[in-house]
């Protein structure tokens, strides 16, 4: 009889960026987890979907014996760029 090792649950946190999609709804992405993104019709739906996407991402890393990435410092900024547009 095979005994399964007990695993202790651990919580992780990452920055999530939400952008309004041109066609409607929102796109959610996790910069620290490359390729981890999803969408939803509302912010709430996008948030629920990104939580599921992160869980699947981490399960895939674990299945392949890869380490869970740590999030580095995350900054968001906004810049203004003057552009001369011909009339």
C-alpha positions in Angstrom: 0.0 0.0 0.0 1.4 3.3 -1.0 1.2 6.2 1.4 0.9 9.7 0.0 3.1 12.4 1.6 1.1 15.1 3.2 1.6 18.5 1.7 1.3 21.7 3.6 -0.6 24.4 1.8 1.4 27.6 1.2 0.1 30.9 -0.1 1.9 33.0 -2.7 1.2 36.5 -3.9 2.0 38.2 -7.2 1.2 41.5 -8.8 -1.6 41.3 -11.4 -2.1 43.9 -14.1 -5.6 44.5 -15.5 -6.1 46.2 -18.8 -9.4 47.1 -20.4 -9.7 45.2 -23.7 -10.6 47.2 -26.9 -13.4 44.6 -27.6 -14.7 44.8 -24.1 -13.9 43.1 -20.8 -10.5 43.0 -19.1 -7.2 41.2 -19.7 -5.3 40.1 -16.5 -1.6 39.2 -16.6 1.1 38.3 -14.0 4.5 39.7 -15.2 6.4 37.5 -12.8 4.9 34.4 -14.4 5.6 34.7 -18.1 2.7 33.6 -20.3 0.2 33.6 -17.3 -2.7 35.7 -18.5 -6.5 35.4 -19.0 -9.5 37.6 -19.5 -13.0 38.3 -18.1 -16.1 40.3 -18.9 -15.7 42.2 -15.6 -12.8 42.9 -13.2 -14.2 40.4 -10.8 -14.4 37.6 -13.5 -10.9 38.5 -14.7 -9.6 38.2 -11.1 -11.2 34.8 -10.5 -9.8 33.6 -13.9 -6.3 34.8 -13.1 -6.4 33.0 -9.8 -7.2 29.8 -11.6 -4.6 30.5 -14.2 -1.9 31.0 -11.5 -2.9 27.8 -9.8 -2.6 25.8 -13.1 0.7 27.6 -13.9 2.1 26.5 -10.5 0.8 23.0 -10.8 2.6 22.7 -14.2 5.9 24.0 -12.6 5.6 21.4 -9.8 4.8 18.6 -12.3 8.0 19.5 -14.2 10.1 19.9 -11.0 10.7 23.6 -11.7 10.9 26.2 -8.9 8.2 28.7 -8.2 9.4 32.1 -9.3 9.7 34.9 -6.8 8.4 38.3 -7.7 10.9 41.0 -7.9 10.2 44.7 -7.4 7.3 45.8 -9.5 6.7 49.4 -10.6 4.1 50.9 -12.8 4.5 54.3 -14.3 3.0 56.7 -16.8 5.0 58.9 -19.2 3.9 61.7 -21.6 5.5 61.9 -25.0 4.9 65.0 -27.2 4.3 64.1 -30.8 3.8 66.5 -33.7 1.1 65.1 -35.9 0.6 66.7 -39.4 -2.8 68.2 -39.8 
